[in-house]
Amino acid sequence: MALVVGGSKSVWVEPRNHKIVGAVLAAARGRASLTQDELAGRLGKPQSFVSEYERGRRRIDILEFLLIARTLSANPLDVFAEIMKSAAG
């Protein structure tokens, strides 16, 4: 299934895009000086949850994204801008 954008172009989220999101969130976690285990504890999730999305093996929805950013004391708009910049390059 593809998403129609602007009536003419189909866009599909590829696995590499999940890796970009994960890498940016991992960098944000590093800037917050938290381990995966510490972040997982604050999120009330197992460490494997953090590991899976950071490796691009698990998709996160927008609400999870916002919660993760907030837990990292990061501005979600800044994190999203970093994702967009990485995806464009």
N, C-alpha and C positions, 0 to 999 in steps of 0.2 A: 504494500500500500504506500502510495506517495502523497505528499502534501502539495496541493496546487497553490502556487504563489503568483499573484498578478495575472491569473488566468492562463498563463502559457508555459510556465516553467515548473517542472516537478523537482521537489527537493526531498532527499531521504537522509536521515541522520545515520551516519556511518560509524562503525566502531571507533575509528580514530578520533571522532568528535567526543566520544565518551572519555577517551584517554586524555584529551585536552582539558575537559572539565575536571577530571580527577587530578591531573597534574597541577592545575591552578589552585584547586582546593588544598592539595598537599602542601603547596608553597605557602598558602595562607596559614595553614596549621603550623608550619615551620616558623613563620613570622610571629605566631602567637606562643611559640616555645612550648608546644604541647606534643606529647607522643600520641600515636594512634590510640593507645589504650586509655590515656587521659581524656582525649576527646570523646571516645566511645562512652566512657563512664558519664561524662557530662550530658551526652545525648541519650543516655539510658539504653544504649545498644551494645552489642558485642563488638570487640575489636575487629572482627572479620567484616562487619558492616563498613567500617571506615576503609579497611584494606581493599575491599572489593570495589568501592566507587573510586578510590584513588588510583587503582590500576585500570580503571575504565571497564571493569567487568560487571559493574552494576550501574544501572541508570538511577538517577535521583530525580524526583519531581521538583517543581518550583517551591513547594512548601518545605520540603526537606532542605533544599538549597538555602532558603531564607533562614531556617533554623540553624543549619551548620554555620552560615556566615555570622549570625548573631552570637552563637556560642563561641566563635573565634574572635568576637569583638571586632569583626571586620565589617566595613560598609558593603552591603550586598551589591550596590551599584558599581562600586570600584572593582569588586571581584568579577562581576559580570563583564565589565569593560575589559578586564584582563583576559577573560575567556574569548571575547569577540576579537581582540587584538591577536591572540594566539591562533585562533581559527582562520583569520584572514591571511596569515603569513604562510 
